[in-house]
Amino acid sequence: MNPSPEAREWGKRQAARSPRWTDEKWNRVAVIFTITLSTQPDPQQEESADRQAPAPVREAA
């Protein structure tokens, strides 16, 4: 079920009114939570995802 056109427009209006976070604010929050924000993909994370075996698929009885 998709939202109605009216609901989509309402969401767009709400998003336009909301405050925008600056890069500085994102970085301050990252320091507080000791996380790393990056626009570059993490090669180690990609590598570990490649090594994970897919979950076995079970047939319905």
N, C-alpha and C positions, 0 to 999 in steps of 0.2 A: 504494500500500500504506500503510495507516494503522497507527500503533503500537497495540499491544494495550492493553486496559484496565489491565493490570498495569504496563506501561511508562509509561502516562500517570500512574498513581498514584505510581510511583517518581519521575517527573519533578517532580510537585507536591511531594512530600516533600523532594526535593533543593532545589528553589527556596525552600521555606519555611525551610530551614536556612541558606541563603546570606546573607551580610551585605548590608545595604541601604546604598546610597550616599546620602549627604545631598546637598542642593543645593550646600552649600559645597564638598564634595569634587568634584562635577561641575564646578563653576566653577573650582576649582584646576587640574583636568586640562585644562579648556578653555584656561586661560591658558598652560599649558605647551605645548600644541599650537597656540596662537594660532588657535583656532576660536571661533565665536560660537554659543552655545546659545540657542535662542529657541523659545517656544511659538507664536509668530505666524508665519504663512507669509511668505516673502520675495516681495514683489510683482515684483521684477525676475526672479527665477527662474521664477515662474509665467508671466510675460510671454514670456520666451525659450522656454519649453516650448510655448507657444501658437503661436509663430512657426515652430517646426521642422516641416518637411514630413514627412509619414509616409513610411516606407520603401516603395519600390515592391514590389508583390507579383508574383512570377513564377509562371506556371502550370507545373504538372508536365507533362512531355512524354508 
